[in-house]
Amino acid sequence: MQDNNIVNRLFSSFTDLESAITSARATLEEKGSVPDEVLRRLDSYDGILSKQRKLAQTLCDHISSGNWDEVARHVGLINGLSAMIRDDARAILSSLSLNSDTEETDEEIPFC
């Protein structure tokens, strides 16, 4: 029963992440002067999230069959993908906050 609760929380976290990505995209699009590259990076998060969901489905199968080596491997893969999104999002936010201290111009904001 505890495994089921953990898996439910995992799928819930995917929904939360999807909402955060959608919100970030809307906020950046409203800003107007965001480079297309940043929006493409956000679009790539959708693909990563889809992959995480597929891995989580397979994870459930491995939990059911008691294949704990594969459970551990899939948890690591899912966590690694989450870390990729988190680190890239931090880089984007850092670029935005560094540039928010400068006076506003029509120039594009440099992003890493």
N, C-alpha and C positions, 0 to 999 in steps of 0.2 A: 504494500500500500504506500509506503514511503517513496519507493521508486516512482510510482504514478504521480505523486505530488511534485516531485522534483521535475519530472518530464512536463507536467502541466505548467509549472513555473517557467521552464525553458521556452515552451511555445508562447507563453504570455509575454516573455521578454522579447521575442521576435516581433510580436504585435506592437509593443512599446517602441522598439527600435524603428519599425516601419513608420510609425507616427512621427517620431523625431526626425527621420529623414525627410518626410513630407513637409513638416513644419520648417525645417532648415531650408529646403528648396524654395518654399514660398517666401520666406523672409529674404533670402538672397536675391530672388527674382524681383522682389519689390524694391530692393536697393538700386537696381538698374545698371550700375556700372561694374558688375561682377563679371570677370572674364569667363568666356565659354568653357575654358578648361576646368574651372571650379565646378560649374554645373555638370560637366561630364564626369567629374570625380564623384559627385553626389549620385549621378545615374549609375555609376559602377557599384554603389552600395546596394542598389536593388538586386543586382546579380549576385552579390555576395550573400545577401539575406536569403535569396532563393536557394543558394547552395547550402546554407546553414539549415534551412528547413528540410531539405532532402537528407542531409546528414542526420538530422534529428529523427526522421522517420526510420532510417536504417538503425540508428541507435536504439530505438524502441524494440526493433526486431532482435538485436543482440542482447538487450536486457531480458527479453522474454525467453531467449534460448540459453541464457546464462553464459554467454561468450564474453567473459569479463575483459579479456585482452582487447577485443574489438570495441567494447564499451569504452575502455580507457582511451583507445586510439581516437574514437569518434569525439569524445569529450574534448580531447586535445585539439583536434581539427576545428571544432566549433569555437572553442576559446581563441584559437589562433586567428580565425577569421574575424571574430569580434575585436581582437586587439588591432587588426589591420584597420578596421573602420575607426576605432577609437583614436589611434595614433594619427591617422590622416585628418580626421575631424579636428583634432587638437591643433594640427599644423595650420589648417584653414582658419580656425578661430584666432590663433596666435597672429597670423598675418593680418586678419581684420582688426584685432585690437591694437596692433602696432601702428596700423595706418589710420586708426580712428583719432589718434592724438595729433595728426597733422591737419593743416587747414584743408578744407574741402576744395577740390578742383575738379575739372572735367577729365583729368588724367585717369587712366586705368590703374587700379591697385595691383601692385606686383604680388603674386602668390607663388609659394614654393611648390 
